[in-house]
Amino acid sequence: MTKQLTLKAADGYPVVATLYPAAGAAKAQLMVASATGVPQGYYRRFAEFAAARGYRVLTLDYRGIGLSRPATLKGFDVDYLDWGRLDLAAAVDYMADEALPLLMVGHSYGGHALGLLPNQHKIAACYLFGTSAGWHGWMPPLERIKVWITWHIAGPLLTRWHGYLAWSKLGMGEDLPLSVYRQWKRWCGFPRYFFDDPRMGDIRSSYDRVRMPVMAVNALDDLWAPPASRDAFMAGYRNASVATADIDPARAGIGAIGHMGYFRASAQPLWEDALAWLQLQLQTELSSATKS
């Protein structure tokens, strides 16, 4: 039976999470790092799938999203980076267990959050879906136009009207705090996201500390996060053992994926691949430790 938890971030903010117990003896701990503005409930099927295969799974809502949202987003100021530095970091501390290795599956922003974690050394391996730099120049022409309209017309109108990015009014998902919208818009204006932003100073040093195995997988029909955009961002993990793979939905026989389809029920073969890869990393690490 799932259990709802309230984790305290380092600054005291309450972050709501859900724990999915493993079926039988747990083989590992597994965290799911959400995409921007995607509530944790979206990952429920994947969490249940992994739990049924022996993983103790945790999902969470970043501050301002889903169950971690305040009464109103108007006037709610949050640093976009704190979703990784504080909220996800609290989940890492909660899930870290010396008896069991800790793994992570990230979606889109979840791939950014890995490098923001002050305690990322507690994670043994990470598997990413749909992580990218977000720059319109990596996208197909029609998608570039849609993104331009979002950033320069729809976004400004919605934020001026509501005081936050009221995406739900357009049926585009969860509302976002104004500060998150502004940061996201700025960084998506650079080919390599915030790595190219002169205001970000030492952001690279945080990513240089990541040395674990990382697999970054993107679908060829993911117009927001095509492989070239993924590669532009993943280059920031200069000291990690990064592998990449491209999914052709037609060949995979699982229907359209896009940017959100990685965690729909039809994508179960992708989940099997992710868990198999993570398990292989644990076996490789165990084998190396035994030989040494």
C-alpha positions as CSV (number, residue, x, y, z in Angstrom):
1,M,0.0,0.0,0.0
2,T,1.4,3.4,-0.9
3,K,2.2,5.9,1.8
4,Q,2.1,9.7,1.5
5,L,5.0,11.5,3.2
6,T,5.9,15.1,3.9
7,L,9.6,15.7,3.6
8,K,11.3,18.8,4.9
9,A,13.7,20.5,2.5
10,A,16.9,22.1,4.0
11,D,15.1,25.5,4.1
12,G,12.1,24.0,5.9
13,Y,9.7,23.9,2.9
14,P,7.3,20.9,3.1
15,V,7.6,18.6,0.1
16,V,4.9,16.0,-0.4
17,A,6.0,12.6,-1.6
18,T,4.6,9.2,-2.2
19,L,6.3,5.9,-1.2
20,Y,5.6,2.7,-3.1
21,P,6.8,-0.3,-1.1
22,A,8.6,-3.1,-3.0
23,A,6.8,-6.4,-3.6
24,G,8.8,-8.8,-1.5
25,A,12.3,-8.0,-0.4
26,A,13.5,-4.7,-1.9
27,K,16.5,-5.0,-4.3
28,A,17.1,-1.3,-4.5
29,Q,15.7,2.2,-3.7
30,L,14.4,4.2,-6.7
31,M,13.5,7.8,-7.0
32,V,11.5,9.5,-9.8
33,A,12.5,13.1,-10.6
34,S,9.6,14.8,-12.4
35,A,9.5,17.1,-15.4
36,T,8.7,20.7,-15.1
37,G,5.1,21.3,-14.0
38,V,4.3,17.5,-14.0
39,P,2.6,16.3,-10.8
40,Q,3.9,13.1,-9.3
41,G,0.6,11.3,-10.0
42,Y,1.6,11.2,-13.6
43,Y,4.4,8.7,-12.7
44,R,2.1,6.4,-10.7
45,R,2.0,3.6,-13.2
46,F,5.7,3.5,-13.6
47,A,6.2,3.6,-9.8
48,E,3.8,0.7,-9.4
49,F,5.5,-1.2,-12.2
50,A,8.9,-0.8,-10.6
51,A,7.6,-1.6,-7.1
52,A,6.1,-4.9,-8.4
53,R,9.6,-5.8,-9.6
54,G,11.3,-5.3,-6.2
55,Y,12.1,-1.6,-6.1
56,R,11.1,0.7,-3.2
57,V,10.0,3.8,-5.2
58,L,9.5,7.4,-4.2
59,T,7.8,10.1,-6.3
60,L,7.4,13.7,-5.2
61,D,6.0,17.1,-6.1
62,Y,8.4,20.0,-6.2
63,R,7.4,23.1,-4.3
64,G,4.6,25.0,-6.2
65,I,3.5,21.9,-8.0
66,G,0.7,19.3,-7.2
67,L,0.5,18.4,-3.6
68,S,3.4,20.7,-2.7
69,R,1.6,23.8,-4.1
70,P,0.6,26.6,-1.7
71,A,-2.9,28.0,-1.6
72,T,-2.1,30.5,-4.4
73,L,0.8,30.8,-6.8
74,K,0.4,34.5,-7.0
75,G,3.3,36.1,-5.2
76,F,4.9,32.6,-4.6
77,D,8.6,33.1,-5.2
78,V,10.7,30.1,-5.9
79,D,14.1,29.5,-7.5
80,Y,13.7,27.0,-10.3
81,L,17.0,25.4,-9.3
82,D,15.7,24.7,-5.8
83,W,13.6,21.9,-7.1
84,G,16.8,20.0,-7.4
85,R,19.0,21.6,-4.8
86,L,16.4,21.4,-2.0
87,D,13.3,19.4,-2.9
88,L,14.9,16.5,-4.7
89,A,17.8,16.6,-2.3
90,A,15.5,16.0,0.6
91,A,14.2,12.9,-1.2
92,V,17.7,11.6,-1.8
93,D,18.4,12.0,2.0
94,Y,15.2,10.2,2.8
95,M,15.8,7.3,0.4
96,A,19.5,6.9,1.0
97,D,20.1,3.5,2.7
98,E,23.4,1.9,3.3
99,A,21.9,-1.5,3.0
100,L,20.3,-0.8,-0.5
101,P,21.7,1.1,-3.5
102,L,19.8,4.3,-4.5
103,L,18.8,4.7,-8.2
104,M,17.1,7.5,-10.0
105,V,14.8,7.8,-13.1
106,G,14.4,11.4,-14.3
107,H,12.1,13.0,-16.9
108,S,13.1,16.2,-18.7
109,Y,13.9,18.6,-15.8
110,G,14.7,15.5,-13.8
111,G,17.9,15.2,-15.9
112,H,18.8,18.8,-15.1
113,A,18.1,18.2,-11.4
114,L,20.7,15.4,-11.1
115,G,23.6,17.9,-11.5
116,L,22.0,20.3,-9.0
117,L,21.9,17.8,-6.2
118,P,24.4,18.6,-3.3
119,N,24.1,14.9,-2.3
120,Q,24.2,13.2,-5.8
121,H,27.1,11.0,-4.6
122,K,24.5,8.9,-2.8
123,I,22.9,7.8,-6.2
124,A,24.5,4.8,-7.8
125,A,23.1,5.3,-11.4
126,C,20.6,7.4,-13.2
127,Y,18.3,6.8,-16.2
128,L,16.8,9.8,-18.0
129,F,13.9,10.2,-20.4
130,G,13.5,13.3,-22.6
131,T,16.1,15.6,-21.0
132,S,17.2,18.4,-23.3
133,A,18.6,22.0,-23.5
134,G,15.1,23.4,-24.4
135,W,16.5,25.8,-27.1
136,H,14.1,26.4,-30.0
137,G,17.0,26.0,-32.5
138,W,17.2,22.3,-31.8
139,M,13.5,21.8,-32.7
140,P,11.8,21.3,-36.0
141,P,10.6,24.5,-37.7
142,L,6.9,24.2,-36.8
143,E,7.7,23.5,-33.1
144,R,10.0,26.5,-33.1
145,I,7.0,28.7,-34.0
146,K,4.9,27.1,-31.3
147,V,7.6,27.7,-28.7
148,W,8.1,31.3,-29.8
149,I,4.4,31.9,-29.3
150,T,4.4,30.3,-25.9
151,W,7.4,32.4,-24.6
152,H,6.5,35.7,-26.2
153,I,2.7,35.9,-26.5
154,A,0.9,33.3,-24.4
155,G,3.3,33.3,-21.5
156,P,3.4,37.1,-21.0
157,L,-0.3,37.4,-21.3
158,L,-1.1,34.7,-18.8
159,T,1.5,35.9,-16.2
160,R,0.3,39.5,-16.5
161,W,-3.3,38.3,-16.0
162,H,-2.9,35.8,-13.2
163,G,0.5,36.6,-11.6
164,Y,1.8,33.2,-12.5
165,L,1.9,31.0,-15.6
166,A,-1.7,29.7,-15.7
167,W,-1.1,26.9,-18.1
168,S,-4.1,25.1,-16.9
169,K,-6.3,27.8,-18.6
170,L,-4.9,26.5,-21.9
171,G,-5.2,22.8,-21.0
172,M,-1.4,22.6,-21.1
173,G,-0.7,21.1,-17.7
174,E,0.1,22.4,-14.2
175,D,0.4,26.1,-13.5
176,L,3.9,27.4,-12.8
177,P,5.2,30.1,-10.4
178,L,6.1,33.3,-12.2
179,S,9.8,33.1,-11.1
180,V,10.0,29.5,-12.6
181,Y,8.5,30.7,-15.9
182,R,10.9,33.6,-16.2
183,Q,14.0,31.5,-15.4
184,W,12.9,28.7,-17.8
185,K,12.2,31.2,-20.6
186,R,15.6,32.8,-20.2
187,W,17.6,29.5,-20.2
188,C,15.7,28.1,-23.1
189,G,17.1,31.1,-25.1
190,F,20.6,29.6,-24.9
191,P,21.7,26.6,-27.1
192,R,23.1,24.8,-24.0
193,Y,20.6,26.1,-21.5
194,F,22.0,27.6,-18.4
195,F,25.5,26.4,-19.2
196,D,25.6,29.3,-21.7
197,D,24.1,31.8,-19.3
198,P,26.8,34.3,-18.2
199,R,24.8,35.0,-15.0
200,M,25.1,31.3,-13.8
201,G,28.8,31.6,-12.8
202,D,29.9,28.3,-11.3
203,I,27.0,26.1,-12.4
204,R,29.4,23.8,-14.2
205,S,31.2,22.9,-11.0
206,S,28.1,21.3,-9.6
207,Y,27.7,19.1,-12.7
208,D,31.4,18.2,-12.7
209,R,30.9,16.4,-9.4
210,V,28.6,13.9,-11.1
211,R,30.6,10.7,-11.9
212,M,28.0,8.0,-11.9
213,P,26.7,6.0,-14.9
214,V,24.0,7.9,-16.7
215,M,21.8,6.8,-19.6
216,A,19.9,9.5,-21.5
217,V,17.1,8.2,-23.8
218,N,15.1,10.4,-26.2
219,A,12.3,9.6,-28.6
220,L,12.7,10.7,-32.2
221,D,9.2,12.2,-32.2
222,D,9.9,14.2,-29.0
223,L,9.8,17.6,-30.7
224,W,10.8,19.5,-27.6
225,A,13.7,17.3,-26.7
226,P,15.3,15.8,-29.9
227,P,18.6,14.0,-29.6
228,A,20.7,17.0,-30.6
229,S,19.1,19.0,-27.8
230,R,19.8,16.2,-25.4
231,D,23.4,16.0,-26.4
232,A,23.8,19.7,-26.0
233,F,22.7,19.5,-22.4
234,M,24.3,16.2,-21.5
235,A,27.7,17.5,-22.5
236,G,27.5,19.4,-19.2
237,Y,28.1,16.1,-17.4
238,R,31.7,16.1,-18.3
239,N,32.9,13.6,-15.7
240,A,30.0,11.2,-15.7
241,S,29.9,8.0,-17.7
242,V,27.1,9.1,-20.1
243,A,25.5,6.8,-22.7
244,T,22.7,7.9,-25.0
245,A,20.0,6.1,-27.0
246,D,17.4,7.2,-29.5
247,I,14.0,5.6,-29.6
248,D,12.1,5.2,-32.9
249,P,8.5,4.8,-31.8
250,A,7.5,3.1,-35.1
251,R,10.2,0.4,-34.7
252,A,9.5,0.1,-31.0
253,G,5.8,-0.6,-31.8
254,I,4.6,1.5,-28.9
255,G,2.9,4.3,-30.7
256,A,3.6,8.0,-30.4
257,I,5.8,9.1,-27.5
258,G,6.4,12.8,-27.9
259,H,7.7,14.6,-24.8
260,M,5.2,13.1,-22.3
261,G,4.6,9.6,-23.6
262,Y,7.6,8.0,-21.8
263,F,5.4,7.3,-18.8
264,R,2.1,6.4,-20.4
265,A,1.0,2.8,-20.0
266,S,1.8,2.0,-23.6
267,A,5.5,2.7,-22.9
268,Q,6.0,-0.2,-20.6
269,P,8.7,-1.7,-22.8
270,L,10.7,1.5,-22.1
271,W,10.3,0.9,-18.4
272,E,11.6,-2.6,-18.7
273,D,14.7,-1.3,-20.6
274,A,15.3,1.3,-17.9
275,L,15.1,-1.1,-15.0
276,A,17.3,-3.7,-16.8
277,W,19.9,-1.0,-17.5
278,L,19.9,0.2,-13.9
279,Q,20.2,-3.4,-12.6
280,L,23.1,-4.0,-14.9
281,Q,24.9,-1.0,-13.4
282,L,24.4,-2.4,-9.9
283,Q,25.7,-5.8,-11.0
284,T,28.7,-4.2,-12.7
285,E,29.5,-2.2,-9.6
286,L,29.2,-5.2,-7.4
287,S,31.4,-7.3,-9.6
288,S,34.1,-4.6,-9.6
289,A,33.9,-4.3,-5.9
290,T,34.3,-8.0,-5.5
291,K,37.4,-8.1,-7.8
292,S,39.0,-5.3,-5.9
